C-alpha cells in the first residue's frame, strides 16, 4: 500500500504548484487531493455529495439498466453492448477521418491526418474537446438514456458529463506509452466511462484491458502506471478482461479500476470515451462550447452545452 506522501505526490509535486493550480482553476483542489483519500473516505464523500445533488423525479431502472448497473458495481466493467446503428457509426468514423488530430505531448508537431502521424514517437493521435463535441450524433451518444440511468443509480444522483475524448492508437510502435500501460484514473470520487469502439477490435488491434474487481481494491494504489507482471502478480491473470468487439460496440467501466489500451500490432484503433462524474473535474472546458438543444438535460450537460 502506498504511503500518504506517495499518494499525495500523484498530483502535488510541491505546495507552491498546488496553490498555483488552485488559482488557475477552482476545480483543481478536489482533483489534485483525491488520491490521498481512502476508498471508504471517497465513498463517504460521494454519498454526502450525492444526497445534495439533483435527482430525476420518480427515477427507476429498467431491467436492462439494472443488469448494467449490477455488472458495473460488482466487476467495475459491464458486458459489451449492441453496436451503434450503422449510419451513426459510419458518420462518426467519416468525421474523425476527415478531422486532423494532434499529439499533446509533442505540440510542436501541430496537427496531422489520422493516418499520417508525423513522428514515430507519436503512439496516439488525439482530438480536442470541441472536435469531439461537434462530431455527428455526439450529443445524442453522450446522452444515451440507458447510460444516464445507470449513472444516476451508480452515483446516487444525476451525473455530470465530463472529460470526453477520442483518439487513434497507432501500430508499429515498440513501447507502450501513457494510457497504453495499466493505470487508475483519479478524476472524481465516483465516476465511470463509456467506451465506444469505432473500429473493429480483435486481439492484435489494440483491445482495451480491465482488471475486474480492482475498482474496489487499493492494492498498487501508487498513482503510477504498472507493468503487466505486477498486475498479474497482485490480482491474478484471470482477473484481466480483454475486450474484443466489432466496431460500434460499447461498454461501461469504473476507471478507478486498473485498465489500459493494448498497443496495436497491425492496424490503428479509434476509441471514443465519455466520462460520467459526480462533480466537474478540470478535464473539461472552463465554459460550455456549443448551444444546448432543449431535449438534453441542462445539469447533466452543463460543462459542454450552454
C-alpha positions as CSV (number, residue, x, y, z in Angstrom):
1,X,0.0,0.0,0.0
2,X,1.4,3.4,-1.0
3,X,2.1,5.9,1.8
4,X,0.2,9.1,2.2
5,X,3.2,11.0,0.9
6,X,3.5,8.8,-2.2
7,X,-0.3,9.2,-2.9
8,X,-0.1,13.0,-2.4
9,X,2.8,13.2,-5.0
10,X,0.5,11.6,-7.5
11,X,-0.8,15.2,-8.2
12,X,1.0,17.5,-5.8
13,X,4.8,17.7,-6.5
14,X,5.0,20.8,-4.3
15,X,2.6,23.0,-2.3
16,X,3.7,26.0,-4.4
17,X,2.5,24.2,-7.5
18,X,-0.7,23.2,-5.7
19,X,-1.7,26.7,-4.9
20,X,-0.8,27.9,-8.4
21,X,-3.3,25.4,-9.7
22,X,-5.9,26.4,-7.2
23,X,-5.7,30.0,-8.5
24,X,-5.8,28.8,-12.1
25,X,-8.9,26.6,-11.8
26,X,-11.2,26.1,-8.8
27,X,-11.8,22.5,-9.8
28,X,-8.2,21.6,-9.3
29,X,-8.1,21.1,-5.4
30,X,-10.6,18.3,-5.4
31,X,-8.8,16.7,-8.4
32,X,-5.3,17.1,-7.0
33,X,-6.1,15.8,-3.5
34,X,-8.3,12.9,-4.5
35,X,-5.5,10.3,-4.5
36,X,-4.8,10.8,-0.8
37,X,-8.3,9.7,0.3
38,X,-9.1,6.0,1.1
39,X,-11.8,4.1,-0.6
40,X,-14.0,4.5,2.5
41,X,-13.4,8.2,2.6
42,X,-14.1,8.6,-1.2
43,X,-17.3,6.6,-0.8
44,X,-18.5,8.6,2.2
45,X,-17.7,11.9,0.4
46,X,-19.6,10.6,-2.7
47,X,-22.7,9.7,-0.7
48,X,-22.8,13.0,1.1
49,X,-22.4,15.0,-2.1
50,X,-25.0,12.8,-4.0
51,X,-27.5,13.5,-1.2
52,X,-27.5,17.2,-2.0
53,X,-27.3,16.9,-5.8
54,X,-30.2,16.9,-8.3
55,X,-32.1,13.7,-8.9
56,X,-34.7,12.6,-11.5
57,X,-38.2,12.5,-10.0
58,X,-39.7,9.0,-10.0
59,X,-36.4,7.5,-11.0
60,X,-36.4,3.8,-11.6
61,X,-34.1,1.4,-13.6
62,X,-35.4,-0.8,-16.4
63,X,-34.4,-4.5,-16.3
64,X,-31.7,-3.8,-18.9
65,X,-30.3,-0.9,-17.0
66,X,-30.4,-2.8,-13.7
67,X,-28.2,-5.5,-15.2
68,X,-25.7,-3.0,-16.4
69,X,-25.6,-1.3,-13.0
70,X,-25.1,-4.6,-11.2
71,X,-22.2,-5.6,-13.5
72,X,-20.6,-2.2,-13.1
73,X,-21.0,-2.3,-9.3
74,X,-19.7,-5.9,-8.9
75,X,-16.9,-6.1,-11.5
76,X,-16.3,-2.5,-12.4
77,X,-17.0,-3.4,-16.0
78,X,-20.1,-4.3,-18.0
79,X,-20.6,-6.7,-20.8
80,X,-20.2,-5.4,-24.4
81,X,-23.3,-3.8,-25.7
82,X,-25.1,-3.9,-29.1
83,X,-23.2,-1.8,-31.6
84,X,-24.3,1.7,-32.6
85,X,-26.6,1.9,-35.6
86,X,-24.6,1.5,-38.9
87,X,-25.4,5.1,-40.0
88,X,-24.3,6.6,-36.7
89,X,-21.0,4.6,-36.7
90,X,-20.4,5.5,-40.4
91,X,-20.9,9.2,-39.8
92,X,-18.7,9.2,-36.7
93,X,-15.9,7.3,-38.4
94,X,-16.0,9.5,-41.5
95,X,-16.0,12.7,-39.4
96,X,-12.9,11.7,-37.4
97,X,-11.1,10.5,-40.5
98,X,-11.7,13.9,-42.1
99,X,-10.6,15.8,-38.9
100,X,-6.9,16.4,-38.1
101,X,-5.7,15.2,-34.7
102,X,-2.6,16.1,-32.6
103,X,-0.1,14.7,-30.1
104,X,-0.4,16.8,-26.9
105,X,3.0,15.6,-25.8
106,X,4.6,17.0,-29.0
107,X,2.7,20.1,-29.6
108,X,5.4,21.5,-31.9
109,X,4.3,18.9,-34.5
110,X,1.0,20.6,-35.0
111,X,-2.0,18.7,-36.4
112,X,-1.8,15.8,-38.8
113,X,-4.2,13.4,-40.7
114,X,-5.5,10.5,-38.7
115,X,-3.4,8.0,-40.8
116,X,-0.2,10.1,-41.1
117,X,1.3,10.9,-37.7
118,X,4.4,12.9,-38.4
119,X,6.6,11.2,-35.7
120,X,7.3,7.5,-35.0
121,X,7.3,8.7,-31.3
122,X,3.6,9.5,-31.5
123,X,1.7,6.5,-30.2
124,X,-1.7,8.2,-30.0
125,X,-3.4,10.9,-32.1
126,X,-5.9,12.9,-30.0
127,X,-8.9,15.1,-30.8
128,X,-9.7,18.1,-28.7
129,X,-13.0,18.7,-26.8
130,X,-14.6,20.8,-29.4
131,X,-13.7,18.5,-32.2
132,X,-15.3,15.6,-30.4
133,X,-18.3,17.6,-29.3
134,X,-19.0,18.6,-32.9
135,X,-18.9,15.0,-34.3
136,X,-22.2,13.9,-35.8
137,X,-24.6,12.3,-33.3
138,X,-22.2,13.0,-30.5
139,X,-24.6,14.9,-28.2
140,X,-27.2,12.1,-28.5
141,X,-24.5,9.4,-27.9
142,X,-23.4,11.3,-24.7
143,X,-27.0,11.4,-23.6
144,X,-27.8,7.7,-24.2
145,X,-30.8,7.2,-21.8
146,X,-29.6,3.8,-20.6
147,X,-26.2,5.2,-19.7
148,X,-27.7,8.2,-17.9
149,X,-29.9,5.9,-15.9
150,X,-27.1,3.6,-14.9
151,X,-25.1,6.7,-14.0
152,X,-27.8,8.1,-11.7
153,X,-28.1,4.7,-9.9
154,X,-24.3,4.3,-9.6
155,X,-23.6,7.9,-8.5
156,X,-26.8,8.4,-6.4
157,X,-27.8,11.5,-8.3
158,X,-27.8,12.9,-11.9
159,X,-24.4,12.6,-13.5
160,X,-22.3,15.4,-15.0
161,X,-20.9,14.5,-18.4
162,X,-17.1,15.3,-18.2
163,X,-13.8,14.5,-19.9
164,X,-14.9,13.5,-23.4
165,X,-12.2,12.3,-25.8
166,X,-11.5,10.4,-29.0
167,X,-8.1,9.1,-30.1
168,X,-6.3,6.9,-32.6
169,X,-3.8,4.4,-31.3
170,X,-1.1,3.5,-33.9
171,X,0.6,0.2,-34.7
172,X,4.3,-0.3,-35.4
173,X,5.4,1.2,-32.0
174,X,7.8,-0.7,-29.8
175,X,7.0,0.9,-26.4
176,X,3.6,1.4,-24.8
177,X,3.1,4.9,-23.5
178,X,0.6,6.7,-21.3
179,X,-2.8,5.1,-21.3
180,X,-1.3,2.0,-23.0
181,X,0.0,1.0,-19.6
182,X,-2.1,-0.3,-16.7
183,X,-3.3,2.7,-14.7
184,X,-6.0,4.0,-12.4
185,X,-7.9,7.3,-13.1
186,X,-8.3,9.6,-10.2
187,X,-10.8,12.0,-11.9
188,X,-13.6,12.1,-9.4
189,X,-14.5,10.4,-6.1
190,X,-17.1,8.3,-8.0
191,X,-17.3,8.0,-11.8
192,X,-17.2,5.7,-14.8
193,X,-16.6,6.0,-18.5
194,X,-18.5,4.7,-21.5
195,X,-16.0,3.4,-24.1
196,X,-17.1,3.1,-27.8
197,X,-15.0,1.1,-30.3
198,X,-15.3,3.0,-33.6
199,X,-13.1,0.4,-35.4
200,X,-13.2,-3.4,-35.3
201,X,-11.1,-4.6,-32.4
202,X,-9.5,-8.0,-32.2
203,X,-6.6,-9.4,-30.2
204,X,-4.0,-7.6,-32.4
205,X,-5.6,-4.2,-33.0
206,X,-5.3,-2.7,-29.5
207,X,-8.1,-4.2,-27.3
208,X,-9.0,-2.5,-24.1
209,X,-8.0,-4.4,-20.9
210,X,-9.5,-4.2,-17.5
211,X,-8.7,-5.8,-14.1
212,X,-12.1,-6.9,-12.9
213,X,-12.8,-6.1,-9.2
214,X,-9.8,-3.7,-8.9
215,X,-12.2,-0.7,-8.6
216,X,-12.8,-1.9,-5.0
217,X,-9.2,-2.8,-4.3
218,X,-6.5,-0.4,-3.2
219,X,-3.5,-2.6,-3.9
220,X,-0.9,-0.9,-6.2
221,X,-2.5,2.4,-5.5
222,X,0.6,4.5,-6.0
223,X,-0.6,6.8,-8.7
224,X,1.9,5.3,-11.1
225,X,1.4,3.1,-14.2
226,X,2.0,-0.6,-13.6
227,X,3.7,-3.2,-15.7
228,X,1.7,-6.3,-16.7
229,X,3.7,-8.6,-14.4
230,X,2.9,-6.5,-11.3
231,X,-0.8,-6.6,-12.2
232,X,-0.8,-10.4,-12.7
233,X,1.2,-11.0,-9.5
234,X,-1.2,-8.8,-7.5
235,X,-4.6,-9.6,-9.0
236,X,-4.1,-12.8,-11.0
237,X,-4.1,-13.3,-14.8
238,X,-7.7,-14.5,-14.6
239,X,-8.9,-11.0,-13.4
240,X,-7.7,-9.3,-16.6
241,X,-10.6,-9.0,-19.1
242,X,-9.5,-8.4,-22.7
243,X,-12.3,-6.7,-24.6
244,X,-12.6,-7.5,-28.3
245,X,-15.7,-6.5,-30.3
246,X,-16.9,-5.2,-33.6
247,X,-17.0,-1.5,-34.4
248,X,-19.7,0.4,-32.7
249,X,-19.7,-1.8,-29.6
250,X,-19.6,-0.1,-26.2
251,X,-19.2,-0.9,-22.5
252,X,-19.1,0.9,-19.2
253,X,-16.2,0.9,-16.8
254,X,-15.3,2.3,-13.4
255,X,-12.0,3.8,-14.3
256,X,-10.6,3.7,-10.8
257,X,-10.0,0.0,-11.6
258,X,-6.8,-0.7,-13.5
259,X,-7.1,-0.5,-17.3
260,X,-5.2,0.2,-20.4
261,X,-5.4,0.2,-24.2
262,X,-3.2,-2.6,-25.6
263,X,-0.5,-1.4,-28.0
264,X,-1.9,-2.2,-31.5
265,X,0.1,-4.6,-33.7
266,X,-1.4,-4.5,-37.2
267,X,-3.8,-1.6,-37.6
268,X,-4.9,1.7,-36.0
269,X,-7.7,1.7,-33.4
270,X,-10.2,4.5,-32.8
271,X,-11.8,4.8,-29.4
272,X,-14.4,7.3,-28.1
273,X,-14.6,7.8,-24.3
274,X,-17.2,9.7,-22.3
275,X,-17.0,10.2,-18.5
276,X,-20.0,10.4,-16.1
277,X,-18.9,12.1,-12.9
278,X,-20.4,13.1,-9.6
279,X,-19.0,16.6,-9.9
280,X,-16.9,18.6,-12.5
281,X,-13.2,17.9,-12.9
282,X,-10.6,20.1,-14.6
283,X,-10.6,17.6,-17.5
284,X,-13.4,19.6,-19.2
285,X,-13.5,23.2,-20.6
286,X,-14.0,26.1,-18.1
287,X,-17.0,27.3,-20.2
288,X,-19.5,25.4,-22.3
289,X,-18.7,25.2,-26.0
290,X,-21.9,24.9,-28.0
291,X,-25.6,25.6,-27.6
292,X,-27.8,23.0,-25.9
293,X,-31.0,21.8,-27.5
294,X,-34.0,21.6,-25.1
295,X,-34.3,17.8,-25.1
296,X,-30.9,17.5,-23.3
297,X,-30.8,18.0,-19.5
298,X,-29.1,21.3,-18.6
299,X,-27.5,19.9,-15.4
300,X,-26.1,16.8,-17.0
301,X,-24.6,18.7,-20.0
302,X,-23.6,21.9,-18.2
303,X,-19.9,21.5,-18.8
304,X,-20.2,21.3,-22.6
305,X,-23.5,22.8,-23.7
306,X,-24.7,26.4,-23.0
